[in-house]
Amino acid sequence: MGFRGADVKILDLSLRLFVIPFNVASIWIAVKNKQDNSDYGKLEFNNLIGLKYMVCISAISAGYALFAAVSSYLRCLLTKAWLFFVTDQVLAYLMVTSMAALGDFLYLAYNGDQVISWSEACASYGKFCSRLKLALGLHVISVCCFLVLAVISAYRVFRRFEPPFVPSKECEQERT
């Protein structure tokens, strides 16, 4: 029971189209997120570098997913499976790093760091943190999709090669 080429192509196209709205939604929530506190001031997207990194990577991956979905119907690009393989791998890893950066930021915002005397920020900016958790959740869905896309593109590239010849143990014992 293996995958047929058409099944893999449909799954690939579906995941690429599926990931776009999740990336756009996480970007929208992150960019529009702001909260003003009378004691500590205003907290918004422009103040946070880790959040900017997540938004940038999400925008790149959404644009690439759209490009790859459209180009799946163009024969000249479809034959360049190695190009999609490399790009899918790089974007999957960048998506994981941006997810980790946002997750680390949220961890510090909720728990603080007592060693260097950072207090938790979410006690004062609860709405801001809640919206960032939602953005992180949407980003996690996108990351999972890109990890599956990386596996699919690897399958498409490496299925063209024969597996390496490994002699069986019986043949080796006969030789000795």
Secondary structure, DSSP 4 states (H G I P E B T S, - for coil): ----HHHHHHHHHHHHHHHHHHHHHHHHHHHH-EEEETTTEEEEGGG-HHHHHHHHHHHHHHHHHHHHHHHTT-HHHHT-HHHHHHHHHHHHHHHHHHHHHHHHHHHHHHH-BGGGTBPPSTTT-HHHHHHHHHHHHHHHHHHHHHHHHHHHHHHHHHTTSPPPP---HHHHHHH-
